[in-house]
């Protein structure tokens, strides 16, 4: 049996991720935590069976300053459609 793992992610922009956590520990550290969670969760799966979806704003930021392409170069990355 084969499967596919789908991740819906936000671009790890400081001040835009883990905002409730950032209130107590700061934007920089909360962004580092978000990146660690992304890396840990996504890397558990084979790139052949994994797809990463980014919403439009995150996808545009990814085009400007690649994060996912660098850290998850073998994974398929797509923009979600509305």
Protein Blocks (a to p, Z undefined) as FASTA:
>chain_A
ZZddddddddddehiaoklmmmmnojklmmmmmmmmmmmmmmmpcfklpccdddfklmmm
mmmmcfklmmmmmbccddddZZ
